[in-house]
Amino acid sequence: MDLRSQPRLETNEPVHVTVLGECDTRFLGRITNTSTRGIGLLADRPAPIGSAVKVEWGHTLLLGEVCHCRLEGAGYAIGLELEHALYHTEELARLASNFLEEDSISTDREKATEK
């Protein structure tokens, strides 16, 4: 019996996982299922319960908290409660670069008119 409040979508997406903290730990994993509030990962190493985690793949960045971690087969099943999600990060990077470039040009113009 599944007691989850949100339906899960099964998937199999390779991702980069970073456990955030004093010494960030980075490893590869796979998203096994997703919902609007969380994701399930399968990885070759555990993640401490309660730790903040960054998950990256493609042009997506997710931030969440580890709510469970258990040995499953040859790896670890990790459950994350999602806190934040950024999609289309390549577009955000391009917009940020354009903004910084425009700001730099404006600053240069201001300095030139002050002289």
N, C-alpha and C positions, 0 to 999 in steps of 0.2 A: 504494500500500500504506500503510495507516494503522498506525503503530507505537505509538500511544497505549496505555497500560496500562488506562485506564478508558473505557467507552463514552461517547460524546457524544450529548446530546439537542439537536436543532436548535430554536432559538427566535428570536424577533424582538421583544425587549422594550426599550422606550426607558428609558434610565437617566441619572442624573447621575453624572459621574465627577470625582473630585478627586484630583489628583496631590499627595501630601503632601510637605512640605518647608519650606524657609525661606520661600518664597513659594508658598502653595498655588495651584494652577492648577485651575480648575473648567471643565468643558465637558460637552456632551451627547454621548451615544453610544447604541449599541444592543448588547444582548447577542445574539450570534449562535448560541452553543452553550454548553452547560454540562455539567459532570461533577461527580463528588463532590470532585475535587481542584482544579478550575480552571474558568475561563470564557473564552470568546472574545468580544472586543468589536470593534465597528467604530465608528470615530470620525473626525471631520474634522481632528484634530490628533494628533501622535505623543505617546507617553509614554516617557520614558527607561527603558531596560532596567535592572532592579534597583531602581527606585523603588517606594515604598509607595503604594498606591492605595486610595481608598475609593469604593465603588460603591453608590449608593442608588436604590431604586425602590420605590414602594408603601410597604409597612411592613417593608422588608428593608434591611439594611446589611451589606455585605461588605467585608472588608479583605484585600488580597492584595499580591503583588509582581509587577511586570511581568517576564515571562520572555522575551517576544519582542515586537517591534513592526516591522511592515513595511508599505510602501506597497501598497495594494490598491485598484485603480480610482481613484476620486476621494478616497479616505480612507485610513485606516490600520487594519490588522488588529492588534489588541493581544491578547496572551495573558497571562492572570493565573494565578498559582498562589495558591489561596486559603489564607489563614491563619486567618481568623475569620469567622463569620457570625452575625448576629443577625436573628431573624425575629420578627414581631409586635411591632415596635418601638413601635407606638402603645400596646399593652398594657403594655410595660415603662415607658413614659413615665407612664402613668396610675398604675402601682404605685409608681414613684419619687415622684410628686407626693403620693400618699396617705401614703407613708412619711414624707416631709419635713413634711407637714402634721401628722401624729401626733407626730412628734418635736418640732415647734414647740409644740404644745399641751402636751406633757409638760414641756418646758423652762419654759413660762409657769407651769404649776402648781407646779413646783419653786421657782421664784422667788417665787411668791405665798406658799408655806408657809414660806419662809425669813424673811419679813418679820414 
